[in-house]
Amino acid sequence: MWRNWLEIYRTCNLRADRPLDPVSKWLLIVRCCVFPMTLISAAIGGLLAAASGRFEPLPFVLSTIGLLLAHAANNMINDYFDLETGLDTAEYVRAQYAPHPVLSGLVTRAQLRRAILLVNALDAAIALYLTALRGWPILAFALAGLFISVFYVAPPLRLKRIGLGELGVFIVWGPLMIGGTFYATTGTMPGWVWLASIPYALLVSTVLIGKHIDKLEQDRAQGIHTLPVLLGERGARALNAGLMVAFYLVVGGLALTGVLGPWVLLTLLGLPRLRDVLRTYARPRPAEPPPGYPVWPLWYVSWAFVFNRRAGTLFLAGLLLNLLFPMRLPMG
């Protein structure tokens, strides 16, 4: 079974010749393949907390579990409401690159609703415990994330449809996840943590923008005004390339100003991968997928996700080295 789980984690899919065990079914339903982004956000918050000298393991572990549950709930909420509003069909991109929980027959709508309620109930229990430990700001972090998660697709706001979904993801995976983990772990929230959350928030935003570029024509036909629909494909590809470059500029600025230690400049080792990604974003999507490509018709999002993992992991490594071997860049 672990081979199934690894394949799902890596590709969001499971080959038809593989037996579908219960764990694999739910890994597909919650789309665990995108969980690394949440794990990296939580780890960034934890490493920043450790650097502040106030790290407490139990709140950090509970925060990380809570964030993963919230991400699972978010993915199921998106699938449920997009199905209810008639957006998700067998012809829409969502059902083509990976199994849709209901359209593929993995679960019924009622079962998906119950799963959403169960996961949110577990998340609420963690939030209430951390609130008792740290105070009301925990509820503020949790409710803000839940609000964006639900109204990303749910009426009446439907943030995705009015060009605000990408901003919502920036806020959730940056200030809310990283800042919330820091606060839960330390009980404090200094201003520099907000700044330190920006680089990875940019990286996660590029993943969503890449996905919306891949769905641009179908979204436009459905009246869904994502940022790529508003900007057009060429403009959206240029924006995403610019955000990837901005990641390095922000990291460099945080290191040079002393907000973060200089080890975060280790991210520069990801520049060769950035070069490959920028070349891809400079060209139209190919007419056919490469052999063995697992998530067609998605294309630009895959390159953004690969870059996210590389740059995010190097950023984590830099934060860890800052913790183990602290130093400052000589100024002046």
N, C-alpha and C positions, 0 to 999 in steps of 0.2 A: 504493500500500500504506500510505503514511503516514496516509491518511484512515482506514483500518481501525484502525491502531494507536491513533490519537487517539480514535476512537469507543470502543474497548475500554477504554482508559485512563479515559475519562470515565464510562462506563456499565456496565462489566463484561460487556457484550454486543456482538454484531455482528449487524446486520440480516441476515435470510435472503437478501436480494437482493445482498449483497456477497460477492465471491469470497474464499474462505478461504485465505490464503497461509500458509506454514509459521510465520513469525514470529507472525502473528495467532493461530494455533492455540495456540502455547505461551504467549502473553500471556493467553489465556483460561484455560489450564490452571493457570497460577500465580497468576491473579487479580491482575494488575498494577494494577488500579484502586485497590487499597488500599495500594499501596507508598508513596504520599505520607506516610503516618503514620511509616513507617520512615525515610524520607528526612528528615523533620522531626526525629525523635529524634536521628539521626546529626548533623544540622546543629547542633542545640542543643549536643550534646557537643563539636563542633568549635569553636563560637563561645565556649563556656565555656573551652575549652582555650586559645584565642587570647587571651582576656581574662586568663588566668593568666600569659601571657608565655612559654609553652613549647610553642607549636604546631609540629608537624612534619608537613609535607604528606603524605608517602608513607604513614605509618601511618594517617593520617586517611582517605585515599582507600581503602586496603585494608580498613579497618574498615567503611566505608560499603558497599563491595562485599560484604563478608562478611555484613553485616546484611541486605542485599537478598536474597542467596542464602538466608540462614536463613529469611527471611520466605516466600520461594518454596517452600522445603522444607516449612515449617510448613503452608502452605495445601494442598500436595499430600498431606502426611501426614494432615491432617484428613479430606480427601476419601477417601483410601484406607481408613483405619480405620473411618470412618463407613459406608462401603460394605461392608467386611468384617463389621462387626457387625450389618448389616441395617438401620441407621438410614436411610441415604440410599437413597431409592427415587424413582421418577418422581413420586410424589404428595407427597413431602416438600419443604419450602420450598426447600432447597438447590438442587434441580433445576428450580425454577420461576423464580427470579429471574435465574439465569445458567446457562450450560451446565456440567453436571457432566462432568469429564474422561472418565469411563468410560461413564456412562449416556447421554451424548450421542453416543458413538462417536468422540470425538476421539482417544482412545488405549485400549489394552487394559489390564487390570490389571497384566500383566507389564511393559508399557511404562511404566506409572506407577511401579511399583516401581523399575525401572531408573533412571528420571529422579530419583526421590528419592535413590537411592544416589549417583548422579553429582553432584547438587547438593551433597549433604552431603560428598562427597569433596573437591570444590573448596573448600567452606567450611573443611574440616579443614586443607587445605593452607595457607590464609590464616591460620588460627588457630595452626598450628605455626610459621609464619614470625614472626608477631607475638609468640608465646611466646619464641622464640629472641631476639627483640629486647628484649622487656619483662619476661620472666619468667613464673612460674607463674600469677599472677593472671589472665592472659589466658585460660588454660585453665579457670579457675574461672568466669569470666564466660561462656565459650562452653558449658561443660558444664551450667551452671545453666539457660541458655536452651534448650539441647537437651532437657534433662530435662522442663522445663515444656511445650515444644513437643510432644514425643512423648506424654507421659502426660496431656496435655490431653484426648486422645481414646482413647489406647491402654490396654488392660487391663494391670495390675489396678487402677490408680488412677482413670483416667478423670475427671480433675478437673472437666470440664464437667458431669458427671452428679451431682456432690456439692456443687455450689454454690461451687467454688473456682476455676472457670475465669476469672471476672472478676478475682479477685485475682492470678491468674497473669499475665494480660495487663497489669495495673498494674505488676507487678514487671518484666516483660520490656521493655515499651516505655518505662519510666521508669528505675529504677536500673540495670538490666542494659545496655540499649542506650545510654542517655545516659552513665552512669557508665563503661561499658566503652569507649565511644568516647573519652571524656576520658582514661582511663588509657592506652589504646593510643597516643593522640596525644602525651601528655606524660610518661608513665611515673610519674605521681603520682596520688593519689586523696584530696584533702582532703575533710573532712567536709561543707563547704558545697555540694559538688557533689551529694551525695545529696539535700539539701534542694531544690536548683535543679531536680532531675529530677521533683519531685512534680507541678508544674502540668500538664506535658504528659502525664504518666502518668494524671492524672485525665481529661483529654480523650479519650485512647484508650480508657479504660475505659467512657466513656459510649457510644462507638460499639458495643462488644460488648454492653453492656447493652441498647442500643436494638435490636440484632439479636435478642437473646434475648427481648425483649418481643414482637417481631413473630412469633416462633416459639413463643410461650408455650403455646398450646393443643396444638400438635403435640408439643412436648417433654413436656408433662405426660402426654399419652396414652402416650408412649414410656417413661415412668418416668425422664426426664432432669430432675434437680432443679437447673436453673440458678437463679441468684439471682432472676430475675423469677418463676420458678415457685414458689419458696419464699415470696416476698413478695406475690405476686398482681400483676395488671396495674397497678392503681391505685398500689400501694405502690412498684412498680418505676419507674413513670413519675415519681412524686414523688422517688424516690432519684436518678434521672438528672438531673432538673431541679436538685436540690440539689447534685449534683457539678459541674454547669456553673457554678452560682453560686460554688461553693467554689473553682473555678479562679481567679476574680477575687480572692477573699479571700486565697488563698495567694500569688498574684502580688503583691498589695498588701502583704502581710506581709513578703515577701522584699525588696521595695523599701524599705519603711519601716525595716526592721532593717539595711539595708545589705548583705544577702547578695547582692543584685543591684542594679545601678544603676537609677536612676529611669526610664530610658527604657522599661523593660518595662511601665510604665503606659500605653504606647501601646495595649496590649490593650483599653483602655476604649473604643477606637473600634469594637470589636466588639459593644458593648452593644445597638445596634439589632437586630443579627442574633440575639442572645440573646433579646431580647424576642419575636421571631417564633417562635423555637424553643420558648420556654416556653409560648407560647399554644398551639402544636401539642400539646405534652405535656400540657396541661391538658384536652385533648379526646380522646374515643375516635377510633380510626382510621376514616377514611371507608369506606363500603361499597364504593366503586368508585374506581379510581385516576384522577387527573387526566389529561386528554388528553396523550398522548405520554410518560407517565411510564414510565421504562425498567426498573425493578427490582421491580415489583409481584410478590408480595404484601408485600415489605418496605416499611415506612413510617417508623417512628420512627428506625430506624438511618440512613436517608437524611438526616434533619434533624440528627441527631447528627454525621454525617460532614461535612455542610456547615459546621456550627458548628466542628468540629474544624479544618477547613482554614482558616477565617477567623481563629479565635483563635490557632491554632498559627502561622500566617504572621505575625500581628501580634506574637506573642511573639518569633519569630525576628528580626523587624525591630527590636524593642526591644533585643535582645541585640546586634545589629550596631551600633546607635547607641550603646549603652553602650561598645562597643569603640572606635568612631571618635571619640566625643565624651564621654569619661568624666567623670562628676560625681557628687556625692552630694547627697541631700536634706538641707537644713539641719535639724538636730534641736535641740530645746530652745530 
